[in-house]
């Protein structure tokens, strides 16, 4: 397993975890969990930013991994 693959899994699992936390908070809010609206929006906004960040890092990591693999196999100079 290459170093890129080792970094790929934590990004993916972190991304899935953030989405699950966000879904849990939204479901709790729908079912009447008392959370002030401003705090709810701040938490959801923070989760959205983190999801976008980890999604971006996952894509960049995947792209560099593919580029490195092609270079290692002498398909790229």
Residue pairs with C-beta under 8 A, 6 or more apart in sequence:
2 65
2 68
2 69
4 61
4 62
4 64
4 65
4 68
5 65
7 61
8 58
8 61
8 62
8 65
11 54
11 57
11 58
11 61
12 58
14 54
15 51
15 54
15 55
15 58
18 47
18 50
18 51
18 54
19 51
21 47
22 44
22 47
22 48
22 51
25 35
25 40
25 43
25 44
25 47
26 44
28 35
29 35
29 40
35 43
67 76
70 76
71 77
